[in-house]
Amino acid sequence: MDQVPKVLKSGGEDEPESAEEWQKEIEETTQRTKASLEKIEKNVASQSSDTKFIKYKPCQRSAAFNSGAKNREFIVGGPACTFEPPKFRHKRIIPKPSGSPPVAILHSPPREHQDWKISPCISNWKNPKGFTIPLDKRLAADDRGPQDVPTVSKFAQRSDALYNAMLKTHEAEAMRIKVEKEMLLKEKEQELRALAQKARRERTGGAPPPSAVHMRTSDRSDCTGEDMREDYYEREKIREERKRERER
């Protein structure tokens, strides 16, 4: 497309000589521009990117008319983009290899099965569901098998000694409790006797005989001394037995 030349400032060197030449040049430029614009196509239909539905009614008189399809609808898709990734997965067909099949590796199934056989996990301590598990399966799970348990005769002697010591300890404890109860009863009886004598003395207004009081105090001291001596001997005996057990 040609353009009209820019009008130069007055006094320029390239200024046209007359107005006729100037008008002639403008008309030529206009004609060339008009011819170029007429060459451009104006009635080109614009392509829409949306999908269109076309309803088609076939002619009933034609030989290819289908009585069950009086109306037909066609879906015309929009233009597809060449840079869009594929929407469907294509299954690739791999050709079979030619030649003889590979040589099979033969195994011994029973022997391989025995190699992979794992014994069940059976606990000797934990059995939450209460199942009865045979002894042979417990030994197989423990992976020990039958073993000879060494026995020592001193274990039996030790258990007997502990049992005898426990019996003696219980007897000494029972004896001590019995003696304490008897001593408490004697003290209560003496207190009651003293209170009774005091009440009689207050009624009669006389002093108690000194011989009776002396006899009661001497009996009490003798009883307490004998009991304390017996308790001491019992405690010494228990200490010696425990010392012997520790030395073993």
Secondary structure, DSSP 8 states (H G I E B T S, - for coil): ---------TT-TT--S-HHHHHHHHHHHHHHHHHHHHHS--------SS-EEEEE---TTSTT--TT-S-EEEEE-----TTS--SS----------S---------HHHHHHHT-------SS--TT-----HHHHHHHHT--S------HHHHHHHHHHHHHHHHHHHHHHHHHHHHHHHHHHHHHHHHHHHHHHHHHHHH-----HHHHHHHHHHHHHHHHHHHHHHHHHHHHHHHHHHHHHH-
